[in-house]
Amino acid sequence: MSYNSEMNRVIFVSGSSNSGKTTLIEMLIPRLRRKGLRVGTIKHAHQGCEIDQPGKDSWRHAEAGASAVTVVAPNQTALLVQTEKEMALGQAIQQMAHHADLILAEGYKGTQGSKILLEPEAGKSIEMDDAVCRIGVQVDKLSSNELDQIVAFLLKNIQFITVQLVLFAQLKELFGEERLSMTLPKGSTGHAIIAWLLQKKSSLERLLQVSRLAVNCEYVSWDHVLQHGDEVALILPVSGG
Amino acid sequence: MVEYLTRGPIDIETWHRQATDARDGASVEFLGIVRGEEEGHRVQYLDYEAYSPMAERKIGALVEETKKKWSLHRVYVRHRIGRVGVGEVSVVIGIQAPHRKEAFDACQFLIGAIKRDVPIWKKPYVDRTHVSEKGSLVQRA
């Protein structure tokens, strides 16, 4: 999986401090979720982060020198990795790739890419070209209509591909279809197919764990990057002979 | 192009009738036959489903791999799809080789690889209850 393909699904939310970046992200996430998208976020924390609480078991593991600590709870999982220097943005995105269709990255002011720029002093409400959406007012002054325009900008800037999923055996029976058309963000891998299917039928988890991925009639790894127009099949354990 | 999958019965005579290669001194055949019992249930028939374009391509690749590995000239594969009754032949592998060891080894390899990698699924129809959903995943023989 190359970083380039991952960068296709990132939009930066930039602006000086107190310009309303976090508030805007809070306003956008529910609107994107209503479109069926899973939204990931990245916070660029120059001054370090204090996610773990001193004294907690996980904190003590890290203090003792663990290079990575994972805390697994019933409804969320936290991964804290110790890095010598700041993790590259592409790598940070890759960590979340299986869990998000679109990623909003707060900060990263100088980085190239599609972005929402907050300039609350500018006075002009919204101005957008192909890759930049400028917001010139306080974000709490944005109308519902203007927020919809920003969502449309985000969707236009995340490129999507369509693949055909062919279904066999129990999958065909469960979905009652032989073929499904799926729209995914460009750069999606086999993991996105699994996530999509599990969202529809969570009971599939065990079956999918023992399945293989085929793209255009060849077995490929789950990290295989899908292309527009691909024919994709989940090969459940076979039983010919 | 050879078609490895067939809806009708497999006519093994066509394989037998083909001229043998003068370099070969051994012929080994594997016939898979539908059993009348599956996990304690009496089977009426099996229904084989395939992802046909991929199955054809995959069998073709495995046949080439087998030929190359044992330097064979003649390899035959046919697999039924659709409904196959108890006692009927569901798969045939035919191998001809200079000596019996290559023929047996290649045959063993090829049927194993087909059972592992070719996207074909069987669904047994048993007496009384129609096995579906979870039950349709019957581990290979």
Interface residues (C-beta under 8 A of the other chain):
Chain A: V166 F168 A169 Q170 K172 E173 L174 L207 A214 C217 E218 Y219 A233 I235 L236 P237 V238 S239 G240 G241
Chain B: G32 Y48 E49 A50 Y51 P53 M54 A55 R57 K58 H79 S90 V91 I111 I114 K115 R116 D117 V118 P119 I120 W121 K122 K123 S132 E133 K134 S136 L137 V138 Q139 R140 A141
